[in-house]
């Protein structure tokens, strides 16, 4: 069981992720609806894995991952995106993301991404 934080501005997607994480016996330890809140909660909670949306208010996911990785270089982050374009994926990888999920996703994709993030020898995948 991993301690997971969800940073996603969509109530519907957060609820879906929480349900999918229950299937994998993971525990949601924090939720954030914008990038500013995500940084603060990440630093307080120190989750095993952060599921981080790219398109969020106040601070987008790319700026959020930069800030988190600057103070927590071993953070394990899975990006959530509505776009699977190569530029976005490259930016996520360069900032330290270990995996990414493209909306819409299913339980297998979520659980596999978390497992890959927890494995220190992962490469980015969807």
N, C-alpha and C positions, 0 to 999 in steps of 0.2 A: 504494500500500500504506500503510495506516495502522497505527500502533502502538496496540493495544487492550488495555485492562485489563478483566478480568471480576471482578465482586464478586457472588457468588451462593453461597448455602449448600448448594444441592443439587449433589452430585457429577454426577448425571445431566444436569442442565441445563448445568453448566459444560462437560462433555464435548461435549454437543450444540452449544453455542455455539462451542467451539474447532473442531469439524468444519465448521460453517457458515462460520466466518471463513476457514478454509483455502480454501473454494470462492471467496471474494472476494479471495483473495491478501492478506489482512491478517495481521499478526503479533501474537500474544498475548504481551505483555511482562510481565504479572503477573496473579496470581489471588488473590482473597481470599474467605474463607468467612464473615466477619462484618464489621460496620461499622467496628469499631475497627481491624482489620487493613487494611480498605480505605482508610481515611484515611492510615494510615502508609505503605502501599505506593504510594498515589497520589502522595503528596508526594515519595517517593523516586524513582519511575519517571517521573512526568510524562507519562502516555500521551496520545496524540492524542484518544482517546475512552475514556470509562469506561462500561461496561455495568453498571448498578447495580440490584440487586434491592431491592425495597421491604421485604419481610419477611425480615429476617436477625436472627441472635442478637447479643447484646451492644449493638448500636446499629442501629436500623432504617435503611432507605434514606433516609427523609426527614431524620432527624437527621444522617446521613452526608453527604447533599448540602449541607445547611446549613453543616456544618463545612468541607467542601471548598471551597465557593463563597466562604466568608468569607476564605480565604487565597489562593484561585485563582479570581478572578471570571471569567476567560475559559475555565474548564474546560468541556469539551464532554461532556455526560452524557446517556446514554440510559437511562431507567428501565425496569426489568423488573417486571411486576406480574401477578398472577393475576386481578386485578379491573380492569374497565374503567369503574368508576363515575366520574361527573363530579367528585365531590369529590376523589378521589385524583388524577385528572389535573390538576385545578386546583392542588392543593398542589404537585405535581411542577413544574408550569409556574412557579408563584410562586417556587419555590426555584431555578429556573434550568435545569431539564431542557429539552433541545431536542427530544426525541422520547421515545416510550415503546413498549415491546413488551408485548403481552398474551399470556401463556402460554395455550395452546400457540402457537408461532410457527413460521414456515418460513424457509428461507434468504433468499427475496426480502424478507421483512419485516425481517430482521436487517440485510441489506446496504443496504436502502433507508434504514433508520433511521440507520445509520452515515454514509451519504452525506449525509443531511440534517443530521446533527449537525456534520459537517465544513464544511457550507455555512453561513456566518455569517448568512444571511438566512432561516433556517428558522422554521417554526412547528411546534408540537407536533403529532404525528400518530402513527397506529399503522399 
